[in-house]
Amino acid sequence: MTVVPKARTARDVCSRDPVCVKPDMSTEQAEELMSEHQIRRLPVLDSDQRLVGIVSLGDLARETSGESAHHALEGVSAEGGKRQQ
């Protein structure tokens, strides 16, 4: 008899307690969080904790002078840190 493994779900593999930001957070603050926690994307939650978007390194590169994304990428790529996602 062949045992078929149970399919894993998104819930099984998702990040627990992700680092999130509010819609009015500055791009500099978002960059600092990305760098500190070594993450490439930040969920953006409204006051009711509903997802309203996601800020990515690409978004920072496209919408700022590029310095924010460059600094965040250096932090994301560095050894150590508080990697969560």
N, C-alpha and C positions, 0 to 999 in steps of 0.2 A: 504494500500500500504506500503510495506517494503522499507525503505530507506537504501541503501547500502553505508556505509561510504567510502569516497575516500581513496584509498590505499596511504599510506605515502611512500615517496621515500627516498633514501639515502641522497639526497640533503636537504630534510626537517629536517633531524636529525643530519647531520654532524656538526662538530665543525667549527665555523667561525674563520677566521684568526688564523689558527694553528701555533704553535711555530715550526719552521723548522730549519734545520742545513744544512751546506754545506759539501760536501764529505770530505774535508780536516780538518774538525773540530776535535779536540782531544776528546778522550773518557772522559777525565776529564771535558771538557767544556760541553759535552752532558749530563753527569751526573749532573752537576750543573744546567743546564736548566730544566732537568726532576724534580729535587728536588725543585727548585724555583717555577716552575709552576704546580707542583703536577701532572705530566703526566707520563705515562708508556711507551709511544712510541713517537718517533720524526721522521717525514718525512725528508728524505734527498733529497735536490733539487740541480740540477746542475746549472751552470751559466745562463742557459736559463730558469730557474725556472721549469724544468721538473723533475718529481719524478724519482729518481734512486734507492731508497730503503727506508727502515724504520729501525731505531735503536730502539730496545726494551730493557727493563730491563734484559730480558733473554740473549740478545746478549752481554750486558755488563758483565753479570755474567760468560758467557761462554768464552768470549774473553779477559777478564782482570783477575786480581788476585781475583776478586769478591768484592774487596773493593768499587769500583765505583758503582756497582749495589746495594750493601748494603747501602751505603750512600744515593743514589738516592731513594731507597725504603723507607728509614726513612723519607725523605722529602716528598715523594708522600703520605705517610700515615699520616703525621702530620696534625693536625687541622690548619685551616687558609691557608695562601699561596695565590697564584694567579691562582688557578685552572681554566683552560680554556678548556681542552679536556676531 
